Every structure is written in structure tokens, then in C-alpha cells.
Amino acid sequence: MSPVISAARGKQLLARACTLSLLAALLSACTVNPYRDRPYEPVPPAPRAPQPQSQPAPRPGPVISPPPAPQPSAPPRPATQTSHPRYAPPPHLPAYWDNQLGVYVVKGRELFYRERLYYRQAGGWQCAPTPDGPWEPVALPSVPPGLRSR
């Protein structure tokens, strides 16, 4: 056996011995009960709150409720108006906004406008980017909701 190997082996044994003695010391500390020598002292119960004296139940009387608060009524929306706050009117044509249809109605023509498209009904709904066409058929879900039932 060489002295280098035995010195390394000695260090390993020393490390193991230190680890074992440290573990033994820690485990022995866990077994000590600091309360073993003290006598048992019971905890006194918490004091109870005083009970209110019972009073006779009040006699039922008439129930008076406050009158309902008046609700401010919103003015009814007009059926038509000159413009809409979200949708721009058609360019270069006189039109008014119809609240029930949800579109601009071009005055003097069976023509409707909303979001840069004109709509007309000619054997089915058609749309075009300008009032004079070119007209293309449009599927019913693409027609503004107010016009679908028209």
C-alpha cells in the first residue's frame, strides 16, 4: 500500500466519522423534550360573553316601505337622424340615418349605405362600392341586420 492511498483513505474515514458524529448529535437533540420536567398545567377556559337578557318580541306592525325612487327616463331615440356617431354618411349623396334599419337611406332612391358599401334589393341583396355599381350579389349574413328583414 502506498502512503498516498492510505492518506486519502484516512481522510475519507475521518470525514465519515465527523459526519456520523454530527448526525448523532443532531438526532440526540431531537429526542430531548424540554417540557418533560414541567408539570402539566391545564389551560383555563375562555371567559364567556355575558348573555343579553331576553326581551319580549316586538309586536308586528304595519310594514312601511319607502316609495320607489323616480327613474329618469331617457328620451326615445328618433326613428331617423341626419348622421350617426360611428358610421360616416355616404359621400356626395343626400342621406339620413335610419335607427331601425341601422343604415343610411339615400334620399330619392331605394339605396342603403353602411361602412363604405351601398346595398340594394333587386331579386336578392346586392352591394357595390359606388352608388352606380358594379353590383354583386351578397349573402344574407353579410347584409346589415336591419336590412335583412326588409
SVG drawing of the C-alpha trace seen along z (x, -y; Angstrom):
<svg xmlns="http://www.w3.org/2000/svg" viewBox="-100 -66 104 68">
<polyline fill="none" stroke="black" stroke-width="0.4" points="0.0,0.0 1.3,-3.4 1.3,-6.2 -0.7,-8.5 -3.5,-6.0 -3.5,-5.4 -3.6,-9.2 -6.6,-9.5 -8.3,-6.6 -7.6,-8.2 -9.3,-11.5 -12.4,-9.5 -12.6,-7.7 -12.2,-11.0 -14.9,-12.6 -17.3,-9.7 -16.6,-9.8 -17.3,-13.5 -20.5,-13.1 -21.7,-10.3 -20.9,-12.2 -22.7,-15.3 -25.8,-13.2 -25.7,-11.6 -25.6,-14.9 -28.4,-16.3 -30.6,-13.3 -30.0,-13.3 -31.1,-16.9 -34.4,-15.8 -35.0,-13.3 -34.8,-15.8 -38.2,-17.1 -37.9,-20.4 -41.4,-20.0 -40.9,-16.6 -39.7,-18.1 -42.6,-20.7 -45.9,-19.6 -49.0,-19.7 -50.8,-23.0 -54.3,-22.9 -55.4,-25.9 -58.3,-27.7 -61.4,-28.0 -62.0,-31.4 -64.5,-33.6 -67.9,-33.6 -69.6,-36.8 -72.5,-37.8 -75.8,-36.7 -78.2,-39.5 -81.3,-39.5 -84.2,-38.2 -86.7,-40.9 -90.3,-40.2 -90.6,-40.0 -91.8,-43.2 -95.4,-43.2 -95.7,-43.0 -96.9,-46.3 -97.5,-47.6 -94.5,-47.4 -93.8,-50.8 -91.6,-50.7 -90.2,-53.9 -91.7,-54.9 -89.7,-53.8 -87.2,-56.4 -88.2,-58.0 -86.2,-56.7 -85.0,-59.3 -86.4,-58.3 -84.1,-58.5 -85.5,-60.3 -86.6,-57.9 -84.3,-57.6 -85.7,-59.2 -86.5,-56.9 -84.2,-58.9 -81.5,-61.4 -79.1,-63.2 -76.0,-61.3 -74.7,-58.5 -71.8,-59.0 -69.9,-55.8 -70.8,-55.4 -69.9,-58.1 -72.6,-59.1 -72.2,-58.3 -70.1,-60.7 -71.7,-63.0 -75.3,-61.8 -78.0,-63.2 -78.9,-60.6 -80.2,-60.2 -79.6,-57.6 -82.4,-55.2 -82.2,-53.8 -84.5,-50.9 -82.6,-49.7 -79.2,-50.6 -78.1,-52.1 -78.1,-55.4 -81.0,-55.7 -80.2,-57.6 -82.9,-60.2 -84.9,-59.6 -83.5,-56.1 -84.0,-52.6 -80.4,-52.6 -78.8,-52.0 -75.3,-52.7 -73.1,-51.5 -69.4,-51.1 -68.3,-52.1 -70.8,-49.8 -74.1,-50.6 -76.9,-48.0 -79.9,-47.4 -82.5,-44.7 -83.1,-43.6 -84.1,-39.9 -81.9,-39.5 -79.4,-41.7 -76.6,-43.2 -73.7,-45.5 -71.4,-47.9 -68.6,-50.3 -70.3,-53.2 -74.0,-54.1 -73.8,-53.3 -72.2,-49.8 -70.8,-47.4 -73.3,-45.4 -72.5,-42.0 -74.8,-39.5 -74.2,-39.4 -75.0,-36.6 -77.7,-37.4 -75.3,-37.2 -73.2,-40.0 -76.2,-42.4 -76.7,-44.7 -79.1,-43.1 -81.8,-45.8 -82.0,-45.3 -82.3,-41.5 -85.9,-41.5 -86.9,-44.2"/>
</svg>
